[in-house]
Amino acid sequence: PTVWEARVVVTGSSTLTLDTTQRTILRQVDQLNDDHNDFTKLLTAQIKPRIWDMYHIGMSPSAEKVPTTSVEKKGLFRPLTITTIPQRLVYQPSILDPDTVGEDAMAVFVPNHAFCNVIKTMGPFRERYITTSPVEVQLKRSPTGKSNLITWTIPLSVEFQTQFVLPYPDKENEDDAMEIATLDPQARYEFQGKRKFASLPFGGLANDPEVVQVRKDLYQRVADEGLKPKLDNNGRPQFFYRQHDVKACFTEDGLGMIVYEYRPEWAATNEVCVELEY
């Protein structure tokens, strides 16, 4: 009912005591994923307006945020944030970027092949949609080693996940399909287990040259804290970029729009991240 259309996500677990002979549940204990199991605090933290929701009020509804089980900050001026998130279902479009020595411009925007529909935002047939954030971007070498593989991890709204069948993008435009076929465009739904990652704040884009130095600083801070980065199959740390200024917009027909908010670079609302052993 609020002007900024706040959305609340509550995650947790249930412990059941069963009677196997009678096939009945004798006892159920529910526990929030929040460290303090404080429902009121969890609720109010999501209902109250965020500063950027007020700044962009009227542009799009407030985003349904990815739930976290714990968030720990270390340091004052440039805090190292350690975040743990529960298992979840995500949408992962990906594409090859042949520009391995350039600016990786393709990493800035979610690619066209990821969209499942077009959302009507004006007129008498305006559609209701739900926004989610943040969107993750990861650049790593492709299996062939000849290009970069760019993967976006887009959180799904709880309401969207209640559907029995999740939609995929149409491949009706054969001209476009042939044009980008060599880039191996993919889009899939992926179930992720519990994750833990460390991050440093950053105000630029995923393809900014400064990201390289931020990665080095992040890796050093992680090592100083005695934390262990999670390595990929090639023995490399798994870095990624978390965009809080990007909202993914969903209807029941799937991803239909991406909203890119303006936020000044000095606000450093995005994050450069590295996966940690959980």
C-alpha positions as CSV (number, residue, x, y, z in Angstrom):
1,P,0.0,0.0,0.0
2,T,3.0,2.4,0.1
3,V,3.9,4.8,-2.7
4,W,7.2,3.0,-3.3
5,E,5.4,-0.4,-3.5
6,A,7.7,-2.1,-1.0
7,R,8.0,-5.9,-1.2
8,V,8.9,-8.2,1.7
9,V,10.7,-11.5,1.5
10,V,11.0,-13.8,4.5
11,T,13.0,-16.9,4.3
12,G,13.6,-19.6,6.9
13,S,13.5,-23.3,7.7
14,S,11.1,-25.7,9.4
15,T,12.1,-28.7,11.6
16,L,9.5,-31.4,11.6
17,T,9.0,-34.3,14.0
18,L,7.2,-37.1,12.2
19,D,5.3,-40.2,13.3
20,T,6.2,-42.6,10.5
21,T,3.8,-45.2,11.6
22,Q,0.8,-42.9,11.5
23,R,2.3,-40.7,8.7
24,T,1.5,-37.5,10.6
25,I,3.5,-34.5,11.7
26,L,3.8,-34.3,15.5
27,R,5.7,-31.0,15.8
28,Q,6.9,-28.2,13.6
29,V,9.4,-25.5,14.6
30,D,9.9,-22.6,12.3
31,Q,13.1,-20.6,12.3
32,L,13.9,-17.5,10.3
33,N,17.2,-17.3,8.4
34,D,17.9,-14.0,10.1
35,D,20.6,-14.3,12.7
36,H,18.5,-12.9,15.5
37,N,15.2,-14.5,14.4
38,D,13.6,-11.1,14.8
39,F,10.5,-11.0,12.5
40,T,9.6,-7.4,13.3
41,K,13.1,-6.1,12.5
42,L,13.2,-8.1,9.3
43,L,9.8,-6.8,8.2
44,T,10.4,-3.1,8.9
45,A,13.8,-3.2,7.3
46,Q,12.1,-4.0,4.0
47,I,9.0,-1.9,4.3
48,K,10.7,1.4,5.0
49,P,11.7,3.4,2.0
50,R,15.3,3.1,0.8
51,I,17.1,6.3,-0.1
52,W,17.3,5.3,-3.8
53,D,13.7,4.3,-3.9
54,M,12.7,7.8,-2.9
55,Y,15.2,9.3,-5.3
56,H,13.7,7.4,-8.2
57,I,10.1,7.3,-7.0
58,G,7.6,6.9,-9.8
59,M,10.3,5.3,-12.1
60,S,9.6,1.7,-11.0
61,P,8.4,-0.2,-8.0
62,S,10.7,-0.9,-5.1
63,A,12.8,-4.0,-5.8
64,E,12.4,-7.3,-4.0
65,K,15.8,-7.8,-2.5
66,V,17.8,-11.0,-2.3
67,P,17.4,-12.3,1.2
68,T,20.5,-12.7,3.4
69,T,21.1,-15.0,6.4
70,S,24.0,-12.8,7.7
71,V,25.9,-9.7,6.8
72,E,29.1,-8.8,8.6
73,K,31.2,-5.6,8.0
74,K,34.9,-5.3,8.8
75,G,36.6,-1.9,8.7
76,L,35.3,1.7,8.8
77,F,36.2,3.8,5.7
78,R,36.1,1.0,3.1
79,P,34.4,-1.9,4.8
80,L,34.9,-5.4,3.8
81,T,31.4,-7.0,3.7
82,I,30.9,-10.7,4.2
83,T,27.4,-11.8,3.1
84,T,25.7,-15.2,3.3
85,I,22.6,-15.9,1.3
86,P,20.3,-19.0,1.4
87,Q,19.7,-21.4,-1.5
88,R,17.7,-19.9,-4.3
89,L,16.5,-20.3,-7.9
90,V,17.9,-17.7,-10.3
91,Y,17.8,-16.8,-14.0
92,Q,21.1,-17.0,-15.8
93,P,21.5,-15.6,-19.4
94,S,25.1,-15.8,-20.8
95,I,27.0,-15.0,-23.9
96,L,30.5,-15.1,-25.3
97,D,32.3,-11.8,-25.7
98,P,35.1,-12.0,-28.3
99,D,36.5,-8.7,-27.3
100,T,39.0,-10.2,-24.8
101,V,41.4,-7.2,-24.9
102,G,38.9,-4.4,-25.2
103,E,36.4,-2.8,-22.8
104,D,34.1,-5.8,-22.4
105,A,31.2,-3.4,-23.2
106,M,28.7,-6.4,-23.4
107,A,29.0,-6.8,-19.7
108,V,27.3,-3.5,-19.0
109,F,23.8,-4.4,-20.2
110,V,21.7,-7.6,-19.9
111,P,21.6,-9.0,-23.5
112,N,18.5,-9.0,-25.7
113,H,18.2,-12.8,-25.8
114,A,17.5,-12.9,-22.1
115,F,14.1,-11.3,-22.4
116,C,10.9,-13.4,-22.5
117,N,8.4,-10.6,-23.3
118,V,7.8,-6.9,-23.6
119,I,6.1,-5.2,-20.6
120,K,3.5,-2.5,-21.3
121,T,4.2,0.3,-18.8
122,M,1.7,2.9,-20.1
123,G,-1.8,3.2,-21.4
124,P,-5.1,1.4,-20.6
125,F,-3.4,-2.1,-20.8
126,R,-0.5,-1.2,-18.5
127,E,0.9,-4.4,-17.0
128,R,1.7,-5.1,-13.3
129,Y,5.3,-6.2,-12.9
130,I,7.6,-7.1,-10.0
131,T,11.2,-5.9,-9.7
132,T,14.2,-7.7,-8.2
133,S,17.7,-6.7,-7.4
134,P,20.7,-6.9,-7.3
135,V,21.9,-8.4,-10.6
136,E,25.2,-10.2,-10.7
137,V,27.7,-10.1,-13.6
138,Q,30.6,-12.5,-13.9
139,L,33.3,-12.5,-16.6
140,K,35.6,-15.5,-16.9
141,R,37.5,-17.3,-19.7
142,S,35.4,-19.5,-21.9
143,P,36.2,-23.3,-22.0
144,T,38.0,-22.8,-25.3
145,G,40.1,-19.9,-23.9
146,K,39.5,-17.8,-27.0
147,S,36.9,-15.4,-25.5
148,N,35.3,-14.2,-22.3
149,L,32.1,-15.8,-21.0
150,I,29.7,-13.3,-19.5
151,T,27.1,-14.6,-17.2
152,W,24.3,-12.6,-15.5
153,T,22.6,-14.0,-12.4
154,I,19.2,-12.5,-12.0
155,P,17.1,-13.1,-8.8
156,L,13.6,-14.3,-9.3
157,S,10.6,-12.8,-7.4
158,V,8.8,-15.2,-5.0
159,E,5.6,-14.7,-6.9
160,F,7.1,-15.6,-10.2
161,Q,8.5,-18.8,-8.8
162,T,5.1,-20.0,-7.8
163,Q,4.3,-20.9,-11.4
164,F,4.4,-24.6,-12.4
165,V,6.1,-23.8,-15.7
166,L,8.7,-21.1,-16.0
167,P,8.9,-19.3,-19.4
168,Y,11.9,-19.1,-21.7
169,P,12.7,-16.5,-24.4
170,D,11.1,-17.0,-27.8
171,K,13.4,-17.5,-30.8
172,E,11.2,-16.0,-33.4
173,N,13.6,-13.5,-34.8
174,E,15.8,-15.8,-36.9
175,D,17.8,-12.9,-38.3
176,D,19.0,-11.9,-34.9
177,A,19.5,-15.5,-33.9
178,M,21.8,-16.1,-36.8
179,E,23.7,-12.9,-36.1
180,I,24.6,-13.8,-32.6
181,A,24.7,-17.6,-33.0
182,T,28.5,-17.6,-32.9
183,L,28.4,-15.9,-29.5
184,D,26.5,-19.0,-28.1
185,P,23.7,-17.1,-26.3
186,Q,22.1,-19.1,-23.5
187,A,19.4,-18.6,-20.9
188,R,18.5,-21.0,-18.2
189,Y,17.1,-21.3,-14.7
190,E,19.7,-22.5,-12.1
191,F,19.3,-23.6,-8.5
192,Q,22.1,-22.3,-6.3
193,G,23.0,-23.7,-2.9
194,K,23.9,-21.5,0.1
195,R,26.6,-19.0,-0.8
196,K,29.1,-16.9,1.1
197,F,31.0,-14.0,-0.5
198,A,33.2,-11.0,0.5
199,S,32.8,-7.6,-1.2
200,L,34.2,-4.1,-1.4
201,P,32.0,-1.1,-2.4
202,F,32.4,0.3,-5.9
203,G,30.6,3.0,-7.9
204,G,31.6,2.2,-11.4
205,L,30.6,-0.3,-14.0
206,A,31.4,-4.0,-14.4
207,N,33.8,-3.3,-17.3
208,D,35.6,-0.3,-15.7
209,P,39.5,-0.6,-15.7
210,E,39.5,0.2,-12.0
211,V,37.8,-3.1,-11.3
212,V,41.1,-4.9,-11.7
213,Q,42.7,-3.0,-8.8
214,V,39.6,-3.4,-6.6
215,R,39.8,-7.2,-7.2
216,K,43.4,-7.1,-6.0
217,D,42.5,-5.1,-2.9
218,L,39.6,-7.4,-2.2
219,Y,41.7,-10.5,-2.5
220,Q,44.3,-9.0,-0.1
221,R,41.6,-8.0,2.4
222,V,40.2,-11.5,2.3
223,A,43.6,-13.1,2.9
224,D,44.3,-10.7,5.8
225,E,41.0,-11.8,7.4
226,G,42.0,-15.4,7.1
227,L,39.2,-16.2,4.8
228,K,39.5,-18.8,2.0
229,P,38.3,-17.8,-1.5
230,K,36.3,-20.5,-3.4
231,L,38.2,-21.6,-6.6
232,D,36.8,-22.6,-10.0
233,N,37.8,-25.7,-11.9
234,N,40.9,-23.9,-13.1
235,G,42.0,-23.0,-9.6
236,R,41.1,-19.3,-9.9
237,P,39.1,-17.2,-7.4
238,Q,35.5,-16.6,-8.5
239,F,35.1,-12.8,-8.8
240,F,31.8,-11.2,-9.8
241,Y,30.1,-7.8,-9.8
242,R,26.9,-7.0,-7.9
243,Q,24.8,-4.3,-9.4
244,H,22.4,-2.7,-6.9
245,D,21.5,0.1,-9.4
246,V,19.9,-2.5,-11.8
247,K,16.3,-3.8,-11.4
248,A,15.0,-6.9,-13.3
249,C,11.3,-6.6,-14.1
250,F,9.1,-9.8,-14.2
251,T,5.6,-10.6,-15.2
252,E,4.1,-14.1,-15.2
253,D,5.5,-14.3,-18.8
254,G,9.1,-13.9,-17.6
255,L,11.8,-11.2,-17.7
256,G,10.4,-8.3,-19.7
257,M,12.5,-5.2,-18.8
258,I,15.6,-4.0,-17.1
259,V,15.7,-0.7,-15.3
260,Y,19.1,1.1,-14.9
261,E,19.0,3.7,-12.2
262,Y,21.3,6.6,-12.1
263,R,23.5,6.7,-9.0
264,P,26.5,8.9,-8.6
265,E,29.8,7.1,-8.6
266,W,30.9,8.6,-5.3
267,A,27.9,6.7,-3.6
268,A,29.6,3.4,-4.4
269,T,26.4,1.4,-4.1
270,N,27.6,-1.5,-6.2
271,E,30.0,-4.3,-5.1
272,V,33.0,-6.1,-6.4
273,C,32.8,-9.6,-4.9
274,V,34.6,-12.9,-4.5
275,E,33.1,-16.3,-3.6
276,L,34.2,-17.8,-0.3
277,E,34.3,-21.3,1.0
278,Y,31.1,-22.0,2.9
